[in-house]
């Protein structure tokens, strides 16, 4: 258990003292931002692969 004056040694979710409000707010926002960025990247990859697949079906090379 984390004691007064100790710092977080790892940003992994299982190592964070979620019972402390300042850690909960900071790391909650941090992981929310990572989730939005990851979701955006996944969406862009999906659309790119879908467009490449469509282009291959049409026989178009441009």
Predicted model as a PDB file, atoms N, CA, C, CB and O in Angstrom, pLDDT in the B-factor column:
MODEL        1                                                                  
ATOM      1  N   UNK A   1       0.851  -1.178   0.000  1.00 56.00           N  
ATOM      2  CA  UNK A   1       0.000   0.000   0.000  1.00 56.00           C  
ATOM      3  C   UNK A   1       0.895   1.238   0.000  1.00 56.00           C  
ATOM      4  CB  UNK A   1      -0.967   0.000   1.228  1.00 56.00           C  
ATOM      5  O   UNK A   1       1.936   1.257   0.656  1.00 56.00           O  
ATOM      6  N   UNK A   2       0.497   2.243  -0.718  1.00 59.00           N  
ATOM      7  CA  UNK A   2       1.294   3.462  -0.810  1.00 59.00           C  
ATOM      8  C   UNK A   2       1.155   4.278   0.482  1.00 59.00           C  
ATOM      9  CB  UNK A   2       0.861   4.306  -2.038  1.00 59.00           C  
ATOM     10  O   UNK A   2       0.059   4.440   1.018  1.00 59.00           O  
ATOM     11  N   UNK A   3       2.274   4.777   0.958  1.00 65.00           N  
ATOM     12  CA  UNK A   3       2.290   5.583   2.169  1.00 65.00           C  
ATOM     13  C   UNK A   3       2.502   7.043   1.805  1.00 65.00           C  
ATOM     14  CB  UNK A   3       3.385   5.099   3.141  1.00 65.00           C  
ATOM     15  O   UNK A   3       2.893   7.366   0.684  1.00 65.00           O  
ATOM     16  N   UNK A   4       2.242   7.914   2.761  1.00 64.00           N  
ATOM     17  CA  UNK A   4       2.416   9.346   2.539  1.00 64.00           C  
ATOM     18  C   UNK A   4       3.847   9.640   2.112  1.00 64.00           C  
ATOM     19  CB  UNK A   4       2.060  10.144   3.808  1.00 64.00           C  
ATOM     20  O   UNK A   4       4.793   9.165   2.741  1.00 64.00           O  
ATOM     21  N   UNK A   5       4.009  10.411   1.058  1.00 60.00           N  
ATOM     22  CA  UNK A   5       5.320  10.800   0.579  1.00 60.00           C  
ATOM     23  C   UNK A   5       5.855   9.905  -0.523  1.00 60.00           C  
ATOM     24  CB  UNK A   5       6.275  10.812   1.708  1.00 60.00           C  
ATOM     25  O   UNK A   5       6.840  10.256  -1.171  1.00 60.00           O  
ATOM     26  N   UNK A   6       5.233   8.761  -0.751  1.00 66.00           N  
ATOM     27  CA  UNK A   6       5.671   7.874  -1.823  1.00 66.00           C  
ATOM     28  C   UNK A   6       5.091   8.352  -3.144  1.00 66.00           C  
ATOM     29  CB  UNK A   6       5.252   6.412  -1.540  1.00 66.00           C  
ATOM     30  O   UNK A   6       4.066   9.031  -3.189  1.00 66.00           O  
ATOM     31  N   UNK A   7       5.760   7.987  -4.193  1.00 68.00           N  
ATOM     32  CA  UNK A   7       5.273   8.333  -5.521  1.00 68.00           C  
ATOM     33  C   UNK A   7       4.867   7.069  -6.258  1.00 68.00           C  
ATOM     34  CB  UNK A   7       6.342   9.108  -6.317  1.00 68.00           C  
ATOM     35  O   UNK A   7       5.162   5.956  -5.823  1.00 68.00           O  
ATOM     36  N   UNK A   8       4.193   7.255  -7.369  1.00 72.00           N  
ATOM     37  CA  UNK A   8       3.797   6.123  -8.193  1.00 72.00           C  
ATOM     38  C   UNK A   8       5.038   5.643  -8.938  1.00 72.00           C  
ATOM     39  CB  UNK A   8       2.639   6.507  -9.188  1.00 72.00           C  
ATOM     40  O   UNK A   8       5.733   6.443  -9.564  1.00 72.00           O  
ATOM     41  N   UNK A   9       5.318   4.362  -8.874  1.00 75.00           N  
ATOM     42  CA  UNK A   9       6.508   3.806  -9.510  1.00 75.00           C  
ATOM     43  C   UNK A   9       6.222   3.282 -10.910  1.00 75.00           C  
ATOM     44  CB  UNK A   9       7.078   2.697  -8.657  1.00 75.00           C  
ATOM     45  O   UNK A   9       7.148   3.002 -11.671  1.00 75.00           O  
ATOM     46  N   UNK A  10       4.948   3.148 -11.252  1.00 78.00           N  
ATOM     47  CA  UNK A  10       4.566   2.601 -12.546  1.00 78.00           C  
ATOM     48  C   UNK A  10       3.209   3.174 -12.934  1.00 78.00           C  
ATOM     49  CB  UNK A  10       4.528   1.043 -12.512  1.00 78.00           C  
ATOM     50  O   UNK A  10       2.377   3.441 -12.066  1.00 78.00           O  
ATOM     51  N   UNK A  11       2.979   3.364 -14.229  1.00 76.00           N  
ATOM     52  CA  UNK A  11       1.695   3.886 -14.703  1.00 76.00           C  
ATOM     53  C   UNK A  11       0.754   2.769 -15.122  1.00 76.00           C  
ATOM     54  CB  UNK A  11       1.911   4.841 -15.868  1.00 76.00           C  
ATOM     55  O   UNK A  11      -0.279   3.025 -15.741  1.00 76.00           O  
ATOM     56  N   UNK A  12       1.104   1.531 -14.790  1.00 80.00           N  
ATOM     57  CA  UNK A  12       0.221   0.420 -15.096  1.00 80.00           C  
ATOM     58  C   UNK A  12      -1.000   0.476 -14.175  1.00 80.00           C  
ATOM     59  CB  UNK A  12       0.966  -0.934 -14.947  1.00 80.00           C  
ATOM     60  O   UNK A  12      -0.873   0.816 -12.998  1.00 80.00           O  
ATOM     61  N   UNK A  13      -2.170   0.149 -14.698  1.00 80.00           N  
ATOM     62  CA  UNK A  13      -3.393   0.285 -13.891  1.00 80.00           C  
ATOM     63  C   UNK A  13      -3.362  -0.476 -12.566  1.00 80.00           C  
ATOM     64  CB  UNK A  13      -4.569  -0.184 -14.688  1.00 80.00           C  
ATOM     65  O   UNK A  13      -3.920   0.002 -11.579  1.00 80.00           O  
ATOM     66  N   UNK A  14      -2.727  -1.642 -12.518  1.00 81.00           N  
ATOM     67  CA  UNK A  14      -2.714  -2.409 -11.270  1.00 81.00           C  
ATOM     68  C   UNK A  14      -1.767  -1.818 -10.235  1.00 81.00           C  
ATOM     69  CB  UNK A  14      -2.326  -3.845 -11.548  1.00 81.00           C  
ATOM     70  O   UNK A  14      -1.844  -2.190  -9.064  1.00 81.00           O  
ATOM     71  N   UNK A  15      -0.873  -0.907 -10.626  1.00 80.00           N  
ATOM     72  CA  UNK A  15       0.080  -0.314  -9.698  1.00 80.00           C  
ATOM     73  C   UNK A  15      -0.341   1.053  -9.172  1.00 80.00           C  
ATOM     74  CB  UNK A  15       1.406  -0.196 -10.360  1.00 80.00           C  
ATOM     75  O   UNK A  15       0.353   1.629  -8.334  1.00 80.00           O  
ATOM     76  N   UNK A  16      -1.455   1.577  -9.644  1.00 82.00           N  
ATOM     77  CA  UNK A  16      -1.895   2.919  -9.265  1.00 82.00           C  
ATOM     78  C   UNK A  16      -2.785   2.836  -8.029  1.00 82.00           C  
ATOM     79  CB  UNK A  16      -2.650   3.607 -10.436  1.00 82.00           C  
ATOM     80  O   UNK A  16      -3.683   1.995  -7.971  1.00 82.00           O  
ATOM     81  N   UNK A  17      -2.549   3.691  -7.047  1.00 81.00           N  
ATOM     82  CA  UNK A  17      -3.425   3.711  -5.862  1.00 81.00           C  
ATOM     83  C   UNK A  17      -4.722   4.463  -6.188  1.00 81.00           C  
ATOM     84  CB  UNK A  17      -2.699   4.376  -4.642  1.00 81.00           C  
ATOM     85  O   UNK A  17      -4.805   5.675  -5.990  1.00 81.00           O  
ATOM     86  N   UNK A  18      -5.711   3.754  -6.677  1.00 84.00           N  
ATOM     87  CA  UNK A  18      -6.954   4.368  -7.146  1.00 84.00           C  
ATOM     88  C   UNK A  18      -7.765   4.990  -6.010  1.00 84.00           C  
ATOM     89  CB  UNK A  18      -7.798   3.336  -7.866  1.00 84.00           C  
ATOM     90  O   UNK A  18      -8.690   5.758  -6.276  1.00 84.00           O  
ATOM     91  N   UNK A  19      -7.446   4.683  -4.754  1.00 87.00           N  
ATOM     92  CA  UNK A  19      -8.198   5.226  -3.623  1.00 87.00           C  
ATOM     93  C   UNK A  19      -7.840   6.682  -3.347  1.00 87.00           C  
ATOM     94  CB  UNK A  19      -7.948   4.391  -2.379  1.00 87.00           C  
ATOM     95  O   UNK A  19      -8.554   7.359  -2.608  1.00 87.00           O  
ATOM     96  N   UNK A  20      -6.757   7.171  -3.922  1.00 86.00           N  
ATOM     97  CA  UNK A  20      -6.383   8.579  -3.744  1.00 86.00           C  
ATOM     98  C   UNK A  20      -7.051   9.416  -4.841  1.00 86.00           C  
ATOM     99  CB  UNK A  20      -4.823   8.756  -3.779  1.00 86.00           C  
ATOM    100  O   UNK A  20      -6.858   9.132  -6.023  1.00 86.00           O  
ATOM    101  N   UNK A  21      -7.827  10.434  -4.481  1.00 91.00           N  
ATOM    102  CA  UNK A  21      -8.594  11.196  -5.470  1.00 91.00           C  
ATOM    103  C   UNK A  21      -7.736  11.860  -6.550  1.00 91.00           C  
ATOM    104  CB  UNK A  21      -9.398  12.247  -4.770  1.00 91.00           C  
ATOM    105  O   UNK A  21      -8.141  11.889  -7.712  1.00 91.00           O  
ATOM    106  N   UNK A  22      -6.569  12.392  -6.201  1.00 89.00           N  
ATOM    107  CA  UNK A  22      -5.744  13.062  -7.211  1.00 89.00           C  
ATOM    108  C   UNK A  22      -5.212  12.065  -8.243  1.00 89.00           C  
ATOM    109  CB  UNK A  22      -4.572  13.798  -6.540  1.00 89.00           C  
ATOM    110  O   UNK A  22      -5.121  12.389  -9.428  1.00 89.00           O  
ATOM    111  N   UNK A  23      -4.863  10.864  -7.804  1.00 86.00           N  
ATOM    112  CA  UNK A  23      -4.428   9.837  -8.746  1.00 86.00           C  
ATOM    113  C   UNK A  23      -5.592   9.379  -9.618  1.00 86.00           C  
ATOM    114  CB  UNK A  23      -3.821   8.641  -7.998  1.00 86.00           C  
ATOM    115  O   UNK A  23      -5.422   9.153 -10.816  1.00 86.00           O  
ATOM    116  N   UNK A  24      -6.762   9.244  -9.024  1.00 90.00           N  
ATOM    117  CA  UNK A  24      -7.945   8.816  -9.757  1.00 90.00           C  
ATOM    118  C   UNK A  24      -8.284   9.796 -10.878  1.00 90.00           C  
ATOM    119  CB  UNK A  24      -9.132   8.670  -8.808  1.00 90.00           C  
ATOM    120  O   UNK A  24      -8.573   9.374 -11.997  1.00 90.00           O  
ATOM    121  N   UNK A  25      -8.254  11.077 -10.597  1.00 93.00           N  
ATOM    122  CA  UNK A  25      -8.587  12.090 -11.608  1.00 93.00           C  
ATOM    123  C   UNK A  25      -7.522  12.143 -12.700  1.00 93.00           C  
ATOM    124  CB  UNK A  25      -8.738  13.475 -10.953  1.00 93.00           C  
ATOM    125  O   UNK A  25      -7.846  12.116 -13.887  1.00 93.00           O  
ATOM    126  N   UNK A  26      -6.251  12.219 -12.301  1.00 90.00           N  
ATOM    127  CA  UNK A  26      -5.182  12.345 -13.290  1.00 90.00           C  
ATOM    128  C   UNK A  26      -5.109  11.126 -14.199  1.00 90.00           C  
ATOM    129  CB  UNK A  26      -3.844  12.552 -12.597  1.00 90.00           C  
ATOM    130  O   UNK A  26      -5.136  11.260 -15.423  1.00 90.00           O  
ATOM    131  N   UNK A  27      -5.015   9.932 -13.606  1.00 89.00           N  
ATOM    132  CA  UNK A  27      -4.857   8.733 -14.425  1.00 89.00           C  
ATOM    133  C   UNK A  27      -6.151   8.367 -15.150  1.00 89.00           C  
ATOM    134  CB  UNK A  27      -4.400   7.566 -13.559  1.00 89.00           C  
ATOM    135  O   UNK A  27      -6.102   7.764 -16.223  1.00 89.00           O  
ATOM    136  N   UNK A  28      -7.302   8.720 -14.587  1.00 92.00           N  
ATOM    137  CA  UNK A  28      -8.562   8.517 -15.298  1.00 92.00           C  
ATOM    138  C   UNK A  28      -8.598   9.341 -16.578  1.00 92.00           C  
ATOM    139  CB  UNK A  28      -9.751   8.882 -14.401  1.00 92.00           C  
ATOM    140  O   UNK A  28      -8.967   8.832 -17.636  1.00 92.00           O  
ATOM    141  N   UNK A  29      -8.218  10.608 -16.487  1.00 95.00           N  
ATOM    142  CA  UNK A  29      -8.164  11.466 -17.671  1.00 95.00           C  
ATOM    143  C   UNK A  29      -7.094  10.981 -18.654  1.00 95.00           C  
ATOM    144  CB  UNK A  29      -7.886  12.923 -17.263  1.00 95.00           C  
ATOM    145  O   UNK A  29      -7.306  10.991 -19.866  1.00 95.00           O  
ATOM    146  N   UNK A  30      -5.953  10.559 -18.123  1.00 93.00           N  
ATOM    147  CA  UNK A  30      -4.858  10.073 -18.953  1.00 93.00           C  
ATOM    148  C   UNK A  30      -5.289   8.863 -19.779  1.00 93.00           C  
ATOM    149  CB  UNK A  30      -3.652   9.717 -18.085  1.00 93.00           C  
ATOM    150  O   UNK A  30      -5.053   8.815 -20.986  1.00 93.00           O  
ATOM    151  N   UNK A  31      -5.923   7.883 -19.123  1.00 93.00           N  
ATOM    152  CA  UNK A  31      -6.358   6.690 -19.843  1.00 93.00           C  
ATOM    153  C   UNK A  31      -7.518   6.983 -20.783  1.00 93.00           C  
ATOM    154  CB  UNK A  31      -6.753   5.606 -18.863  1.00 93.00           C  
ATOM    155  O   UNK A  31      -7.654   6.317 -21.809  1.00 93.00           O  
ATOM    156  N   UNK A  32      -8.363   7.970 -20.458  1.00 96.00           N  
ATOM    157  CA  UNK A  32      -9.449   8.359 -21.360  1.00 96.00           C  
ATOM    158  C   UNK A  32      -8.869   8.959 -22.648  1.00 96.00           C  
ATOM    159  CB  UNK A  32     -10.404   9.375 -20.665  1.00 96.00           C  
ATOM    160  O   UNK A  32      -9.340   8.653 -23.744  1.00 96.00           O  
ATOM    161  N   UNK A  33      -7.861   9.799 -22.516  1.00 97.00           N  
ATOM    162  CA  UNK A  33      -7.209  10.386 -23.700  1.00 97.00           C  
ATOM    163  C   UNK A  33      -6.545   9.296 -24.536  1.00 97.00           C  
ATOM    164  CB  UNK A  33      -6.160  11.450 -23.278  1.00 97.00           C  
ATOM    165  O   UNK A  33      -6.657   9.304 -25.761  1.00 97.00           O  
ATOM    166  N   UNK A  34      -5.857   8.360 -23.889  1.00 96.00           N  
ATOM    167  CA  UNK A  34      -5.245   7.254 -24.629  1.00 96.00           C  
ATOM    168  C   UNK A  34      -6.292   6.434 -25.366  1.00 96.00           C  
ATOM    169  CB  UNK A  34      -4.454   6.355 -23.684  1.00 96.00           C  
ATOM    170  O   UNK A  34      -6.052   5.991 -26.489  1.00 96.00           O  
ATOM    171  N   UNK A  35      -7.449   6.228 -24.748  1.00 97.00           N  
ATOM    172  CA  UNK A  35      -8.520   5.465 -25.394  1.00 97.00           C  
ATOM    173  C   UNK A  35      -9.065   6.198 -26.614  1.00 97.00           C  
ATOM    174  CB  UNK A  35      -9.652   5.190 -24.402  1.00 97.00           C  
ATOM    175  O   UNK A  35      -9.343   5.568 -27.634  1.00 97.00           O  
ATOM    176  N   UNK A  36      -9.221   7.512 -26.528  1.00 98.00           N  
ATOM    177  CA  UNK A  36      -9.721   8.299 -27.668  1.00 98.00           C  
ATOM    178  C   UNK A  36      -8.706   8.280 -28.809  1.00 98.00           C  
ATOM    179  CB  UNK A  36     -10.017   9.764 -27.238  1.00 98.00           C  
ATOM    180  O   UNK A  36      -9.086   8.098 -29.966  1.00 98.00           O  
ATOM    181  N   UNK A  37      -7.436   8.462 -28.504  1.00 98.00           N  
ATOM    182  CA  UNK A  37      -6.391   8.431 -29.534  1.00 98.00           C  
ATOM    183  C   UNK A  37      -6.320   7.044 -30.174  1.00 98.00           C  
ATOM    184  CB  UNK A  37      -5.015   8.815 -28.930  1.00 98.00           C  
ATOM    185  O   UNK A  37      -6.242   6.928 -31.397  1.00 98.00           O  
ATOM    186  N   UNK A  38      -6.347   6.005 -29.360  1.00 97.00           N  
ATOM    187  CA  UNK A  38      -6.323   4.635 -29.891  1.00 97.00           C  
ATOM    188  C   UNK A  38      -7.541   4.335 -30.747  1.00 97.00           C  
ATOM    189  CB  UNK A  38      -6.240   3.630 -28.752  1.00 97.00           C  
ATOM    190  O   UNK A  38      -7.420   3.684 -31.785  1.00 97.00           O  
ATOM    191  N   UNK A  39      -8.712   4.798 -30.329  1.00 98.00           N  
ATOM    192  CA  UNK A  39      -9.920   4.604 -31.118  1.00 98.00           C  
ATOM    193  C   UNK A  39      -9.842   5.326 -32.453  1.00 98.00           C  
ATOM    194  CB  UNK A  39     -11.132   5.080 -30.344  1.00 98.00           C  
ATOM    195  O   UNK A  39     -10.272   4.791 -33.475  1.00 98.00           O  
ATOM    196  N   UNK A  40      -9.297   6.532 -32.452  1.00 98.00           N  
ATOM    197  CA  UNK A  40      -9.127   7.277 -33.696  1.00 98.00           C  
ATOM    198  C   UNK A  40      -8.171   6.584 -34.648  1.00 98.00           C  
ATOM    199  CB  UNK A  40      -8.631   8.674 -33.404  1.00 98.00           C  
ATOM    200  O   UNK A  40      -8.430   6.509 -35.849  1.00 98.00           O  
ATOM    201  N   UNK A  41      -7.073   6.079 -34.121  1.00 98.00           N  
ATOM    202  CA  UNK A  41      -6.113   5.353 -34.965  1.00 98.00           C  
ATOM    203  C   UNK A  41      -6.728   4.069 -35.525  1.00 98.00           C  
ATOM    204  CB  UNK A  41      -4.841   5.019 -34.162  1.00 98.00           C  
ATOM    205  O   UNK A  41      -6.498   3.724 -36.684  1.00 98.00           O  
ATOM    206  N   UNK A  42      -7.501   3.368 -34.710  1.00 98.00           N  
ATOM    207  CA  UNK A  42      -8.154   2.146 -35.180  1.00 98.00           C  
ATOM    208  C   UNK A  42      -9.156   2.471 -36.286  1.00 98.00           C  
ATOM    209  CB  UNK A  42      -8.860   1.422 -34.011  1.00 98.00           C  
ATOM    210  O   UNK A  42      -9.262   1.731 -37.264  1.00 98.00           O  
ATOM    211  N   UNK A  43      -9.889   3.570 -36.136  1.00 98.00           N  
ATOM    212  CA  UNK A  43     -10.859   3.985 -37.153  1.00 98.00           C  
ATOM    213  C   UNK A  43     -10.163   4.324 -38.470  1.00 98.00           C  
ATOM    214  CB  UNK A  43     -11.670   5.193 -36.660  1.00 98.00           C  
ATOM    215  O   UNK A  43     -10.625   3.926 -39.539  1.00 98.00           O  
ATOM    216  N   UNK A  44      -9.064   5.051 -38.393  1.00 98.00           N  
ATOM    217  CA  UNK A  44      -8.317   5.420 -39.603  1.00 98.00           C  
ATOM    218  C   UNK A  44      -7.755   4.173 -40.291  1.00 98.00           C  
ATOM    219  CB  UNK A  44      -7.169   6.400 -39.254  1.00 98.00           C  
ATOM    220  O   UNK A  44      -7.799   4.070 -41.517  1.00 98.00           O  
ATOM    221  N   UNK A  45      -7.235   3.240 -39.520  1.00 97.00           N  
ATOM    222  CA  UNK A  45      -6.723   2.002 -40.113  1.00 97.00           C  
ATOM    223  C   UNK A  45      -7.842   1.206 -40.772  1.00 97.00           C  
ATOM    224  CB  UNK A  45      -6.028   1.146 -39.048  1.00 97.00           C  
ATOM    225  O   UNK A  45      -7.659   0.663 -41.862  1.00 97.00           O  
ATOM    226  N   UNK A  46      -8.996   1.133 -40.121  1.00 97.00           N  
ATOM    227  CA  UNK A  46     -10.140   0.419 -40.688  1.00 97.00           C  
ATOM    228  C   UNK A  46     -10.561   1.043 -42.014  1.00 97.00           C  
ATOM    229  CB  UNK A  46     -11.320   0.422 -39.702  1.00 97.00           C  
ATOM    230  O   UNK A  46     -10.753   0.337 -43.004  1.00 97.00           O  
ATOM    231  N   UNK A  47     -10.706   2.380 -42.033  1.00 96.00           N  
ATOM    232  CA  UNK A  47     -11.115   3.055 -43.265  1.00 96.00           C  
ATOM    233  C   UNK A  47     -10.074   2.869 -44.364  1.00 96.00           C  
ATOM    234  CB  UNK A  47     -11.343   4.549 -43.006  1.00 96.00           C  
ATOM    235  O   UNK A  47     -10.440   2.683 -45.525  1.00 96.00           O  
ATOM    236  N   UNK A  48      -8.807   2.915 -44.031  1.00 94.00           N  
ATOM    237  CA  UNK A  48      -7.750   2.738 -45.026  1.00 94.00           C  
ATOM    238  C   UNK A  48      -7.793   1.332 -45.621  1.00 94.00           C  
ATOM    239  CB  UNK A  48      -6.373   3.006 -44.399  1.00 94.00           C  
ATOM    240  O   UNK A  48      -7.723   1.163 -46.838  1.00 94.00           O  
ATOM    241  N   UNK A  49      -7.908   0.329 -44.756  1.00 93.00           N  
ATOM    242  CA  UNK A  49      -7.969  -1.044 -45.250  1.00 93.00           C  
ATOM    243  C   UNK A  49      -9.230  -1.288 -46.072  1.00 93.00           C  
ATOM    244  CB  UNK A  49      -7.908  -2.026 -44.085  1.00 93.00           C  
ATOM    245  O   UNK A  49      -9.198  -2.013 -47.066  1.00 93.00           O  
ATOM    246  N   UNK A  50     -10.329  -0.689 -45.659  1.00 92.00           N  
ATOM    247  CA  UNK A  50     -11.576  -0.819 -46.427  1.00 92.00           C  
ATOM    248  C   UNK A  50     -11.428  -0.186 -47.814  1.00 92.00           C  
ATOM    249  CB  UNK A  50     -12.752  -0.162 -45.664  1.00 92.00           C  
ATOM    250  O   UNK A  50     -11.886  -0.758 -48.804  1.00 92.00           O  
ATOM    251  N   UNK A  51     -10.802   0.975 -47.894  1.00 90.00           N  
ATOM    252  CA  UNK A  51     -10.594   1.644 -49.179  1.00 90.00           C  
ATOM    253  C   UNK A  51      -9.662   0.830 -50.079  1.00 90.00           C  
ATOM    254  CB  UNK A  51     -10.020   3.052 -48.960  1.00 90.00           C  
ATOM    255  O   UNK A  51      -9.900   0.730 -51.283  1.00 90.00           O  
ATOM    256  N   UNK A  52      -8.620   0.258 -49.516  1.00 89.00           N  
ATOM    257  CA  UNK A  52      -7.692  -0.567 -50.297  1.00 89.00           C  
ATOM    258  C   UNK A  52      -8.418  -1.801 -50.826  1.00 89.00           C  
ATOM    259  CB  UNK A  52      -6.465  -0.984 -49.439  1.00 89.00           C  
ATOM    260  O   UNK A  52      -8.213  -2.202 -51.972  1.00 89.00           O  
ATOM    261  N   UNK A  53      -9.256  -2.396 -49.999  1.00 87.00           N  
ATOM    262  CA  UNK A  53     -10.013  -3.573 -50.415  1.00 87.00           C  
ATOM    263  C   UNK A  53     -10.990  -3.225 -51.539  1.00 87.00           C  
ATOM    264  CB  UNK A  53     -10.769  -4.172 -49.218  1.00 87.00           C  
ATOM    265  O   UNK A  53     -11.129  -3.978 -52.503  1.00 87.00           O  
ATOM    266  N   UNK A  54     -11.665  -2.082 -51.410  1.00 85.00           N  
ATOM    267  CA  UNK A  54     -12.593  -1.615 -52.466  1.00 85.00           C  
ATOM    268  C   UNK A  54     -11.848  -1.361 -53.764  1.00 85.00           C  
ATOM    269  CB  UNK A  54     -13.327  -0.326 -52.025  1.00 85.00           C  
ATOM    270  O   UNK A  54     -12.323  -1.726 -54.839  1.00 85.00           O  
ATOM    271  N   UNK A  55     -10.693  -0.743 -53.666  1.00 81.00           N  
ATOM    272  CA  UNK A  55      -9.896  -0.399 -54.847  1.00 81.00           C  
ATOM    273  C   UNK A  55      -9.466  -1.676 -55.556  1.00 81.00           C  
ATOM    274  CB  UNK A  55      -8.656   0.453 -54.456  1.00 81.00           C  
ATOM    275  O   UNK A  55      -9.451  -1.705 -56.787  1.00 81.00           O  
ATOM    276  N   UNK A  56      -9.122  -2.711 -54.842  1.00 75.00           N  
ATOM    277  CA  UNK A  56      -8.705  -3.966 -55.441  1.00 75.00           C  
ATOM    278  C   UNK A  56      -9.848  -4.648 -56.177  1.00 75.00           C  
ATOM    279  CB  UNK A  56      -8.150  -4.889 -54.381  1.00 75.00           C  
ATOM    280  O   UNK A  56      -9.619  -5.303 -57.194  1.00 75.00           O  
ATOM    281  N   UNK A  57     -11.060  -4.510 -55.690  1.00 72.00           N  
ATOM    282  CA  UNK A  57     -12.224  -5.121 -56.334  1.00 72.00           C  
ATOM    283  C   UNK A  57     -12.556  -4.441 -57.649  1.00 72.00           C  
ATOM    284  CB  UNK A  57     -13.430  -5.067 -55.410  1.00 72.00           C  
ATOM    285  O   UNK A  57     -12.972  -5.098 -58.604  1.00 72.00           O  
ATOM    286  N   UNK A  58     -12.374  -3.125 -57.704  1.00 67.00           N  
ATOM    287  CA  UNK A  58     -12.733  -2.369 -58.908  1.00 67.00           C  
ATOM    288  C   UNK A  58     -11.680  -2.499 -60.015  1.00 67.00           C  
ATOM    289  CB  UNK A  58     -12.926  -0.900 -58.556  1.00 67.00           C  
ATOM    290  O   UNK A  58     -11.965  -2.164 -61.165  1.00 67.00           O  
ATOM    291  N   UNK A  59     -10.514  -2.960 -59.705  1.00 61.00           N  
ATOM    292  CA  UNK A  59      -9.466  -3.077 -60.695  1.00 61.00           C  
ATOM    293  C   UNK A  59      -8.812  -1.744 -61.020  1.00 61.00           C  
ATOM    294  CB  UNK A  59     -10.016  -3.684 -61.941  1.00 61.00           C  
ATOM    295  O   UNK A  59      -8.036  -1.645 -61.971  1.00 61.00           O  
ATOM    296  N   UNK A  60      -9.108  -0.759 -60.264  1.00 59.00           N  
ATOM    297  CA  UNK A  60      -8.537   0.565 -60.485  1.00 59.00           C  
ATOM    298  C   UNK A  60      -7.140   0.625 -59.891  1.00 59.00           C  
ATOM    299  CB  UNK A  60      -9.434   1.661 -59.874  1.00 59.00           C  
ATOM    300  O   UNK A  60      -6.898   0.089 -58.809  1.00 59.00           O  
ATOM    301  N   UNK A  61      -6.235   1.264 -60.582  1.00 57.00           N  
ATOM    302  CA  UNK A  61      -4.858   1.321 -60.084  1.00 57.00           C  
ATOM    303  C   UNK A  61      -4.453   2.734 -59.706  1.00 57.00           C  
ATOM    304  CB  UNK A  61      -3.897   0.774 -61.126  1.00 57.00           C  
ATOM    305  O   UNK A  61      -3.263   2.987 -59.518  1.00 57.00           O  
ATOM    306  N   UNK A  62      -5.383   3.658 -59.588  1.00 56.00           N  
ATOM    307  CA  UNK A  62      -5.023   5.025 -59.229  1.00 56.00           C  
ATOM    308  C   UNK A  62      -5.636   5.420 -57.944  1.00 56.00           C  
ATOM    309  CB  UNK A  62      -5.428   5.985 -60.291  1.00 56.00           C  
ATOM    310  O   UNK A  62      -5.439   6.545 -57.486  1.00 56.00           O  
TER     311      UNK A  62                                                      
ENDMDL                                                                          
END                                                                             
